[in-house]
Amino acid sequence: MSTTDAPPFDETRARQLASAFAAIRDNIQRVVRGKQDVVEQLLLCLIGGGHILIEDVPGVGKTTLAKALGASIGANLGRIQFTPDLLPSDVTGVSVWNRNSSTFEFRPGPIFTELVLADEINRASPKTQSALLEAMAETQVTVDGITRPLPHPFMVLATQNPIEQEGTYPLPESQLDRFLMKISVGYPARADELQILETHEVDGLVGRLQAVANLNDVIAMHHMVTAVHIAPELRGYLIDLAEATRRHPAVALGMSPRATLSLQRVARARAASQARTYVTDDDIKRIAIGVIAHRLILRPEAVLQGTETAAVVADVLRAVPVPYDRV
């Protein structure tokens, strides 16, 4: 369904979106145990039309999460294992000389898929990391002066190890800003880990997942999310939050306008996932850290004092008053 012929986002369509959202979430949780919040944030990025960065130690299920999402929506998953010797052409593709036709032929890289798993993205050099910038911002890739569109929908799921680990390169601020959200998986609870031991010993658990939605459903969700109502008072609240981050004494670089737009987009997605046609201030608060924290640049003295960006976002949420009109 195209944007032009889509009916208004009424309560009936809101329930349909929420039902599809819940079906995808429950399907993923068949293999990703005890991480409902993580799965929901991933899906908010999906229906919001953005990209997600997952930071955590190896072995907690980041790759499994990406594979389960691909299987649940029937999407192709391209995986790029980022290593120090990875080249930009290994990501985007390369033109190869065809001797028979005496022409260059373009061989697309793994980025030309609906879902791209950029595994351990911060182990590659900054030059290779930057190969994703155009793709994430404009859904296209330019190679040898020719611009090629990427599939629609298109989503990058990047994983990174904590930057304290040896052999990692910090992602540049411009690239961090392209990620709609940054989340952490964390270790499972004891009961969930026991279930993992019982069920994950057999290979192919993710491979047995059946799709519960398709790419057309995801595109329809994109259109519906943008139709969710947000009151002028709450738009003012978003700007108040952004300005508060820019004035915070620990922050050298606060929220950009892109960050404010991202916060609005994910708040709309959260409202839609709960069958609501309007955003509340609670939607904004619940997703604020995941959307804002990775975009803030702290002052050197704040870093030395051990200040974390998530704590700064929490300070801002406490300090900025919520408008009286909640919807």
Backbone torsions as a table, in degrees:
resi	resn	phi	psi	omega
1	MET	NA	131.5	-179.0
2	SER	-82.8	165.3	179.8
3	THR	-64.5	-34.7	-174.1
4	THR	-71.4	-32.8	-177.4
5	ASP	-102.2	11.2	178.5
6	ALA	-74.7	131.3	178.0
7	PRO	-69.3	165.3	179.6
8	PRO	-58.4	153.3	-179.1
9	PHE	-82.6	87.9	-178.4
10	ASP	-97.8	-175.2	-175.7
11	GLU	-65.0	-33.5	178.7
12	THR	-64.3	-47.0	179.1
13	ARG	-68.6	-31.6	176.8
14	ALA	-61.9	-42.6	178.1
15	ARG	-66.5	-36.9	178.2
16	GLN	-63.4	-44.7	179.0
17	LEU	-63.4	-45.3	-179.2
18	ALA	-62.2	-36.3	178.6
19	SER	-66.7	-43.6	177.8
20	ALA	-65.2	-40.6	177.9
21	PHE	-59.0	-46.8	-178.9
22	ALA	-65.2	-37.6	179.3
23	ALA	-63.7	-43.8	178.3
24	ILE	-65.1	-44.0	-180.0
25	ARG	-59.5	-47.9	-178.1
26	ASP	-65.7	-34.9	179.9
27	ASN	-66.4	-43.0	178.3
28	ILE	-64.5	-37.1	-177.4
29	GLN	-70.9	-7.6	173.2
30	ARG	-66.2	-26.7	-179.9
31	VAL	-117.2	-21.4	176.8
32	VAL	-106.5	94.5	-170.1
33	ARG	-82.3	138.7	169.5
34	GLY	68.8	21.1	-177.1
35	LYS	-127.6	51.8	-176.5
36	GLN	-62.7	-43.0	179.9
37	ASP	-61.2	-42.1	-179.9
38	VAL	-63.9	-45.8	-179.3
39	VAL	-63.8	-41.0	-179.9
40	GLU	-64.5	-40.7	178.1
41	GLN	-65.1	-38.1	175.6
42	LEU	-59.9	-44.0	-177.9
43	LEU	-72.2	-29.4	174.4
44	LEU	-63.1	-39.0	175.5
45	CYS	-65.5	-40.2	-179.6
46	LEU	-61.3	-53.5	-176.0
47	ILE	-75.9	-18.1	175.1
48	GLY	-83.0	-6.3	177.7
49	GLY	74.7	30.6	-178.1
50	GLY	-119.9	-171.2	-178.7
51	HIS	-117.4	158.1	-174.9
52	ILE	-132.2	143.6	177.0
53	LEU	-114.8	125.0	-178.5
54	ILE	-114.3	113.1	-179.2
55	GLU	-107.5	127.0	176.0
56	ASP	-174.3	171.3	178.6
57	VAL	-71.2	159.0	179.3
58	PRO	-62.9	148.2	169.7
59	GLY	91.5	9.6	-178.5
60	VAL	-101.3	5.2	172.5
61	GLY	105.2	19.2	-179.1
62	LYS	-64.5	-46.2	-179.5
63	THR	-68.0	-39.8	177.6
64	THR	-59.9	-38.7	178.8
65	LEU	-60.6	-45.3	179.9
66	ALA	-65.1	-43.9	-179.7
67	LYS	-64.1	-39.9	-179.9
68	ALA	-66.1	-36.5	176.8
69	LEU	-64.3	-47.4	179.3
70	GLY	-57.7	-43.6	-179.8
71	ALA	-66.9	-34.3	-175.2
72	SER	-72.8	-26.0	-178.9
73	ILE	-113.8	8.1	177.3
74	GLY	65.2	35.5	-178.0
75	ALA	-102.3	150.4	172.5
76	ASN	-73.9	138.2	-179.4
77	LEU	-116.6	116.3	174.8
78	GLY	-98.8	129.9	-177.3
79	ARG	-112.0	131.3	176.2
80	ILE	-120.0	116.1	177.4
81	GLN	-89.2	106.2	-176.7
82	PHE	-76.9	126.6	179.7
83	THR	-134.5	163.1	-178.5
84	PRO	-58.5	-27.0	-177.7
85	ASP	-97.8	8.7	178.7
86	LEU	-69.7	136.7	-179.6
87	LEU	-102.7	155.5	176.0
88	PRO	-55.1	-36.3	-180.0
89	SER	-67.1	-23.1	176.1
90	ASP	-69.5	-19.1	179.5
91	VAL	-94.0	-50.8	-172.0
92	THR	-88.8	-28.3	-175.1
93	GLY	115.8	174.6	-174.1
94	VAL	-148.2	150.1	175.0
95	SER	-89.7	128.7	-176.2
96	VAL	-118.8	137.5	179.8
97	TRP	-73.0	125.2	176.1
98	ASN	-98.8	110.8	-175.9
99	ARG	-64.6	-34.6	-176.7
100	ASN	-68.6	-42.5	-177.9
101	SER	-96.5	-6.3	-178.4
102	SER	55.2	41.3	177.6
103	THR	-139.5	161.0	173.3
104	PHE	-86.2	133.5	177.4
105	GLU	-114.7	136.1	-179.0
106	PHE	-86.7	126.5	174.8
107	ARG	-107.4	107.5	-174.4
108	PRO	-64.5	146.0	176.5
109	GLY	-84.9	179.7	-176.8
110	PRO	-67.5	-6.9	179.2
111	ILE	-74.0	-14.3	-178.5
112	PHE	-85.2	56.9	174.4
113	THR	-139.2	164.5	-177.5
114	GLU	-65.9	-42.7	177.5
115	LEU	-116.5	131.5	179.0
116	VAL	-121.0	119.1	174.7
117	LEU	-92.6	106.5	177.0
118	ALA	-93.9	90.9	-170.4
119	ASP	-82.4	129.3	-179.4
120	GLU	52.7	53.9	-173.4
121	ILE	-59.5	-28.9	-176.8
122	ASN	-87.4	14.4	170.9
123	ARG	-95.1	-9.8	177.9
124	ALA	-91.6	162.7	179.6
125	SER	-69.3	157.1	177.7
126	PRO	-55.4	-34.1	179.6
127	LYS	-61.8	-41.5	179.8
128	THR	-74.4	-38.4	176.6
129	GLN	-56.9	-39.1	-176.5
130	SER	-68.6	-13.4	177.5
131	ALA	-63.8	-19.2	-179.9
132	LEU	-86.2	-13.6	-170.8
133	LEU	-59.9	-52.1	-179.0
134	GLU	-62.7	-40.7	-179.0
135	ALA	-62.0	-43.7	-176.6
136	MET	-73.0	-35.0	-175.5
137	ALA	-84.1	-36.4	-170.3
138	GLU	-124.4	2.5	180.0
139	THR	53.7	45.9	177.1
140	GLN	-156.6	164.3	179.9
141	VAL	-134.3	134.3	176.9
142	THR	-111.7	118.5	179.1
143	VAL	-129.9	128.9	-179.0
144	ASP	54.6	37.5	177.0
145	GLY	79.3	1.1	-179.9
146	ILE	-109.9	127.0	-180.0
147	THR	-94.4	128.5	-178.7
148	ARG	-122.1	131.6	179.8
149	PRO	-73.1	150.6	175.6
150	LEU	-95.0	163.4	-179.4
151	PRO	-60.7	160.6	175.3
152	HIS	-128.3	124.9	1.9
153	PRO	-74.5	163.3	-179.9
154	PHE	-138.3	130.2	-177.5
155	MET	-144.9	134.0	174.6
156	VAL	-101.6	124.7	172.3
157	LEU	-110.1	101.9	-177.0
158	ALA	-101.0	138.0	173.6
159	THR	-114.0	147.5	175.3
160	GLN	-144.1	148.0	174.8
161	ASN	-81.8	154.6	176.9
162	PRO	-52.4	138.7	-172.5
163	ILE	-66.0	-12.5	178.1
164	GLU	-74.0	-17.0	-177.6
165	GLN	-72.5	149.9	-178.4
166	GLU	-67.2	143.0	175.2
167	GLY	82.5	22.8	178.4
168	THR	-113.2	150.4	176.8
169	TYR	-116.1	125.9	177.8
170	PRO	-61.1	138.5	176.7
171	LEU	-70.6	138.7	178.0
172	PRO	-66.1	154.4	-177.4
173	GLU	-57.8	-37.8	-178.9
174	SER	-63.2	-32.3	179.6
175	GLN	-80.9	-39.7	177.2
176	LEU	-57.1	-36.8	-178.2
177	ASP	-67.7	-18.6	179.3
178	ARG	-79.1	-16.5	179.8
179	PHE	-84.2	125.6	179.8
180	LEU	-62.8	-40.4	179.2
181	MET	-143.0	156.0	170.6
182	LYS	-127.0	128.3	-176.9
183	ILE	-132.6	170.4	175.1
184	SER	-129.0	139.3	-178.5
185	VAL	-80.2	-51.8	-179.7
186	GLY	80.2	165.7	178.8
187	TYR	-74.6	147.8	179.1
188	PRO	-74.7	158.7	172.8
189	ALA	-68.1	162.6	-175.6
190	ARG	-57.6	-46.3	-178.4
191	ALA	-63.2	-39.4	179.3
192	ASP	-68.3	-36.7	179.2
193	GLU	-68.3	-33.0	175.1
194	LEU	-64.1	-40.2	177.1
195	GLN	-64.5	-38.0	177.9
196	ILE	-61.8	-42.0	179.0
197	LEU	-62.9	-33.8	-177.8
198	GLU	-77.9	-33.4	-170.1
199	THR	-108.2	-26.2	-172.0
200	HIS	-92.8	1.3	179.0
201	GLU	-68.7	-30.4	179.6
202	VAL	-83.3	129.1	-179.5
203	ASP	-67.7	154.9	172.9
204	GLY	85.0	18.6	-179.9
205	LEU	-62.9	-44.9	177.6
206	VAL	-66.6	-37.8	-179.2
207	GLY	-62.5	-20.9	179.9
208	ARG	-88.7	-4.1	177.4
209	LEU	-67.3	137.4	175.9
210	GLN	-99.5	144.8	178.2
211	ALA	-66.6	134.7	177.4
212	VAL	-111.6	-0.1	176.4
213	ALA	-154.8	173.2	178.2
214	ASN	-133.1	178.0	-175.6
215	LEU	-65.6	-32.1	176.4
216	ASN	-64.1	-35.7	176.0
217	ASP	-63.1	-41.6	-179.8
218	VAL	-64.3	-42.9	178.4
219	ILE	-62.5	-41.4	177.4
220	ALA	-62.3	-37.2	177.5
221	MET	-63.6	-40.0	176.9
222	HIS	-55.2	-47.3	-177.8
223	HIS	-65.2	-40.0	-177.8
224	MET	-68.7	-38.4	-179.0
225	VAL	-61.4	-40.9	-178.3
226	THR	-67.8	-15.0	179.4
227	ALA	-92.6	-3.5	178.4
228	VAL	-65.8	134.1	-176.1
229	HIS	-77.8	137.3	171.1
230	ILE	-130.1	124.3	-174.4
231	ALA	-67.7	151.1	177.0
232	PRO	-55.5	-35.0	179.4
233	GLU	-63.1	-36.9	-179.9
234	LEU	-76.8	-30.1	172.5
235	ARG	-63.3	-40.4	175.4
236	GLY	-63.1	-36.4	177.4
237	TYR	-63.1	-40.5	177.4
238	LEU	-60.0	-43.3	179.7
239	ILE	-68.1	-37.5	177.0
240	ASP	-60.5	-41.7	178.3
241	LEU	-63.2	-44.6	-179.4
242	ALA	-61.2	-45.7	-179.4
243	GLU	-65.2	-34.5	179.1
244	ALA	-65.9	-36.1	177.0
245	THR	-67.4	-34.6	-178.8
246	ARG	-71.6	-25.8	-179.9
247	ARG	-93.8	-10.0	-174.2
248	HIS	-62.2	134.0	-175.7
249	PRO	-63.2	-22.2	-179.0
250	ALA	-89.2	-6.6	-171.1
251	VAL	-105.8	128.9	174.9
252	ALA	-90.0	-34.3	-179.4
253	LEU	-137.5	112.7	-176.6
254	GLY	-89.9	-160.7	-177.1
255	MET	-65.7	135.6	173.3
256	SER	-88.1	166.9	173.7
257	PRO	-56.5	-33.5	176.6
258	ARG	-62.3	-37.9	178.4
259	ALA	-65.4	-40.0	178.2
260	THR	-63.7	-42.8	176.3
261	LEU	-61.9	-39.8	180.0
262	SER	-64.3	-40.6	179.0
263	LEU	-63.1	-41.6	176.9
264	GLN	-63.7	-41.4	-177.6
265	ARG	-64.0	-45.2	-178.3
266	VAL	-71.2	-34.7	176.2
267	ALA	-62.0	-41.0	176.1
268	ARG	-63.3	-42.1	179.7
269	ALA	-62.4	-40.4	179.7
270	ARG	-65.1	-41.7	177.6
271	ALA	-61.0	-45.4	-179.1
272	ALA	-63.5	-37.5	-179.1
273	SER	-66.1	-17.1	178.3
274	GLN	-107.6	20.4	174.9
275	ALA	64.7	31.6	175.3
276	ARG	-110.0	144.9	179.8
277	THR	-96.9	7.7	-178.0
278	TYR	-142.5	155.8	179.7
279	VAL	-94.9	142.9	171.9
280	THR	-114.2	166.8	177.6
281	ASP	-64.5	-26.9	178.3
282	ASP	-65.3	-36.1	175.6
283	ASP	-57.6	-43.5	-178.1
284	ILE	-66.9	-44.5	-177.4
285	LYS	-65.0	-39.6	-174.5
286	ARG	-67.3	-27.5	-176.1
287	ILE	-111.0	2.6	-172.5
288	ALA	-61.0	-46.1	-176.6
289	ILE	-63.3	-44.3	-179.6
290	GLY	-63.7	-28.8	-178.4
291	VAL	-89.8	-36.0	-169.9
292	ILE	-96.4	-41.8	-164.9
293	ALA	-55.7	-41.1	-175.9
294	HIS	-75.2	-8.4	-178.9
295	ARG	-94.8	-11.5	-176.6
296	LEU	-86.4	139.6	175.4
297	ILE	-111.1	120.6	-176.9
298	LEU	-85.6	155.9	174.0
299	ARG	-70.2	149.5	-178.1
300	PRO	-54.9	-40.1	-179.1
301	GLU	-66.6	-31.9	177.3
302	ALA	-69.8	-37.7	177.3
303	VAL	-63.6	-43.2	179.5
304	LEU	-63.3	-30.0	179.3
305	GLN	-82.1	-2.3	178.4
306	GLY	84.1	15.6	178.2
307	THR	-67.1	138.3	177.8
308	GLU	-112.0	147.4	-177.2
309	THR	-64.1	-32.5	177.9
310	ALA	-62.4	-37.2	178.1
311	ALA	-67.2	-35.9	177.1
312	VAL	-63.5	-43.9	178.6
313	VAL	-61.9	-41.5	177.7
314	ALA	-61.8	-40.5	176.1
315	ASP	-59.5	-45.7	-178.2
316	VAL	-63.7	-42.4	179.6
317	LEU	-62.3	-36.2	178.1
318	ARG	-72.5	-33.1	-173.2
319	ALA	-82.6	-31.9	-175.1
320	VAL	-87.3	120.9	-179.2
321	PRO	-68.8	145.6	178.5
322	VAL	-84.5	136.6	177.9
323	PRO	-61.8	149.0	-176.7
324	TYR	-60.6	-42.1	-179.8
325	ASP	-77.2	106.2	-172.5
326	ARG	-78.9	-19.4	-178.5
327	VAL	-131.1	NA	NA
